[in-house]
Amino acid sequence: MIKGFKMQLNPGQSAEYEKRHNELWPEMIDMIHEHGGKNYSIFLDIETNTLFGYIEIEDEMRWSQGADTAINRKWWDFMADIMEVNPDNSPVAKDLPLMFHLD
């Protein structure tokens, strides 16, 4: 299954966002894989600071369970100062409907 979503980066934080993801914690990588995620990419529209995410997941329920892990909540707290977040520090993310896919 393919998921697309968008999030909002705070102005002036693109370099920091990229740095933090280039140094992604091994425990976070493990959690993503353990919950069925692969081929994960995030793109930035530099004109709007909108982040566009793409990930392939095995199962929606299995993937959503990753949000409740301690390492994921720690990551949300770590990222909360540079992006738009909800009261629990989860990123404000909006799913995007798949309109076209070609293998």
Contact map, one row per residue, 1 for C-alpha under 8 A:
1110000000000000000000000000000000000000000000000000000111100000000000000000000000000000000000000000000
1111000000000000000000000000000000000000000000000000011110000000000000000000000000000000000000000100000
1111100000000000000000000000000000000000000000000000111110000000000000000000000000000000000000110100000
0111110000000000000000000000000000000000000000000001111000000000000000000000000000000000000000111100000
0011111000000000000000000000000000000000000000000001110000000000000000000000000000000000000011110000000
0001111100000000000000000000000000000000000000000111100000000000000000000000000000000000000011110000000
0000111110000000000000000000000000000000000000000111100000000000000000000000000000110000001111000000000
0000011111000000000000000000000000000000000000001110000000000000000000000000000000110000000110000000000
0000001111101100000000000000000000000000000000001110000000000000000000000000000001110000000000000000000
0000000111111000000000000000000000000000000000001000000000000000000000000000000001110000000000000000000
0000000011111100000000000000000000000000000000001000000000000000000000000000000000000000000000000000000
0000000001111110000000000000000000000000000000000000000000000000000000000000000000000000000000000000000
0000000011111111100000000000000000000000000000000000000000000000000000000000000001000000000000000000000
0000000010111111110000000000000000000000000000001000000000000000000000000000000000000000000000000000000
0000000000011111111000000000000000000000000000000000000000000000000000000000000000000000000000000000000
0000000000001111111100000000000000000000000000000000000000000000000000000000000001000000000000000000000
0000000000001111111110000000000000000000000000000000000000000000000000000000001001000000000000000000000
0000000000000111111111000000000000000000000000000000000000000000000000000000000000000000000000000000000
0000000000000011111111100000000000000000000000000000000000000000000000000000000000000000000000000000000
0000000000000001111111110000000000000000000000000000000000000000000000000000000000000000000000000000000
0000000000000000111111110000000000000000000000000000000000000000000000000000000000000000000000000000000
0000000000000000011111110000000000000000000000000000000000000000000000000000000000000000000000000000000
0000000000000000001111111000000000000000000000000000000000000000000000000000000000000000000000000000000
0000000000000000000111111101100000000000000000000000000000000000000000000000000000000000000000000000000
0000000000000000000000111111100000000000000000000000000000000000000000000000000000000000000000000000000
0000000000000000000000011111110000000000000000000000000000000000000000000000000000000000000000000000000
0000000000000000000000001111111000000000000000000000000000000000000000100000000000000000000000000000000
0000000000000000000000011111111100000000000000000000000000000000000000110010000000000000000000000000000
0000000000000000000000011111111110000000000000000000000000000000000000000000000000000000000000000000000
0000000000000000000000000111111111000000000000000000000000000000000000000000000000000000000000000000000
0000000000000000000000000011111111100000000000000000000000000000010000110000000000000000000000000000000
0000000000000000000000000001111111111100000000000000000000000010010000000000000000000000000000000000000
0000000000000000000000000000111111111100000000000000000000000000000000000000000000000000000000000000000
0000000000000000000000000000011111111000000000000000000000000000000000000000000000000000000000000000000
0000000000000000000000000000001111111000000000000000000000000110110000000000000000000000000000000000000
0000000000000000000000000000000111111100000000000000000011100110000000000000000000000000000000000000000
0000000000000000000000000000000111111111000000000000001111000010000000000000000000000000000000000000000
0000000000000000000000000000000110011111000000000000001110000000000000000000000000000000000000000000000
0000000000000000000000000000000000001111100000000000011100000000000000000000000000000000000000000000000
0000000000000000000000000000000000001111110000000000111100000000000000000000000000000000000000000000000
0000000000000000000000000000000000000011111000000000111000000000000000000000000000000000000000000000000
0000000000000000000000000000000000000001111100000011110000000000000000000000000000000000000000000000000
0000000000000000000000000000000000000000111110000011100000000000000000000000000000000000000000000000000
0000000000000000000000000000000000000000011111001111000000000000000000000000000000000000000000000000000
0000000000000000000000000000000000000000001111111111000000000000000000000000000000000000000000000000000
0000000000000000000000000000000000000000000111111100000000000000000000000000000000000000000000000000000
0000000000000000000000000000000000000000000011111000000000000000000000000000000000000000000000000000000
0000000000000000000000000000000000000000000011111100000000000000000000000000000000000000000000000000000
0000000111100100000000000000000000000000000111111110000000000000000000000000000000000000000000000000000
0000011110000000000000000000000000000000000111011111000000000000000000000000000000000000000000000000000
0000011110000000000000000000000000000000011110001111100000000000000000000000000000000000000000000000000
0001111000000000000000000000000000000000011110000111110000000000000000000000000000000000000000000000000
0011111000000000000000000000000000000001111000000011111000000000000000000000000000000000000000000000000
0111100000000000000000000000000000000011110000000001111100000000000000000000000000000000000000000000000
0111000000000000000000000000000000001111100000000000111110000000000000000000000000000000000000000000000
1110000000000000000000000000000000001111000000000000011111000000000000000000000000000000000000000000000
1110000000000000000000000000000000011100000000000000001111110010000000000000000000000000000000000000000
1000000000000000000000000000000000011000000000000000000111110110000000000000000000000000000000000000000
1000000000000000000000000000000000010000000000000000000011111110000000000000000000000000000000000000000
0000000000000000000000000000000000000000000000000000000011111111000000000000000000000000000000000000000
0000000000000000000000000000000000000000000000000000000000111111100000000000000000000000000000000000000
0000000000000000000000000000000000110000000000000000000001111111110000000000000000000000000000000000000
0000000000000000000000000000000100111000000000000000000011111111111000000000000000000000000000000000000
0000000000000000000000000000000000000000000000000000000000011111111100000000000000000000000000000000000
0000000000000000000000000000000000100000000000000000000000001111111110000000000000000000000000000000000
0000000000000000000000000000001100100000000000000000000000000111111110010000000000000000000000000000000
0000000000000000000000000000000000000000000000000000000000000011111110011000000000000000000000000000000
0000000000000000000000000000000000000000000000000000000000000001111111011000000000000000000000000000000
0000000000000000000000000000000000000000000000000000000000000000111111111000000000000000000000000000000
0000000000000000000000000000000000000000000000000000000000000000000111111100000000000000000000000000000
0000000000000000000000000011001000000000000000000000000000000000000011111110000000000000000000000000000
0000000000000000000000000001001000000000000000000000000000000000011111111111000000000000000000000000000
0000000000000000000000000000000000000000000000000000000000000000001111111111100000000000110000000000000
0000000000000000000000000000000000000000000000000000000000000000000001111111110000000000000000000000000
0000000000000000000000000001000000000000000000000000000000000000000000111111111000000000000000000000000
0000000000000000000000000000000000000000000000000000000000000000000000011111111100000000111000000000000
0000000000000000000000000000000000000000000000000000000000000000000000001111111110000000110000000000000
0000000000000000000000000000000000000000000000000000000000000000000000000111111110000000000000000000000
0000000000000000100000000000000000000000000000000000000000000000000000000011111111100000000000000000000
0000000000000000000000000000000000000000000000000000000000000000000000000001111111111000111000000000000
0000000000000000000000000000000000000000000000000000000000000000000000000000111111100000000000000000000
0000000011001001100000000000000000000000000000000000000000000000000000000000001111110000000000000000000
0000001111000000000000000000000000000000000000000000000000000000000000000000001111111000001000000000000
0000001111000000000000000000000000000000000000000000000000000000000000000000000101111100001100000000000
0000000000000000000000000000000000000000000000000000000000000000000000000000000100111111111100000000000
0000000000000000000000000000000000000000000000000000000000000000000000000000000000011111111100000000000
0000000000000000000000000000000000000000000000000000000000000000000000000000000000001111110000000000000
0000000000000000000000000000000000000000000000000000000000000000000000000000000000001111110000000000000
0000000000000000000000000000000000000000000000000000000000000000000000001001100100001111111000000000000
0000000000000000000000000000000000000000000000000000000000000000000000001001100100001111111100000000000
0000001000000000000000000000000000000000000000000000000000000000000000000001000100111100111110000000000
0000001100000000000000000000000000000000000000000000000000000000000000000000000000011100011111000000000
0000111100000000000000000000000000000000000000000000000000000000000000000000000000000000001111100000000
0000111000000000000000000000000000000000000000000000000000000000000000000000000000000000000111110000000
0011110000000000000000000000000000000000000000000000000000000000000000000000000000000000000011111000000
0011110000000000000000000000000000000000000000000000000000000000000000000000000000000000000001111100000
0001000000000000000000000000000000000000000000000000000000000000000000000000000000000000000000111110000
0111000000000000000000000000000000000000000000000000000000000000000000000000000000000000000000011111100
0000000000000000000000000000000000000000000000000000000000000000000000000000000000000000000000001111100
0000000000000000000000000000000000000000000000000000000000000000000000000000000000000000000000000111110
0000000000000000000000000000000000000000000000000000000000000000000000000000000000000000000000000111111
0000000000000000000000000000000000000000000000000000000000000000000000000000000000000000000000000001111
0000000000000000000000000000000000000000000000000000000000000000000000000000000000000000000000000000111
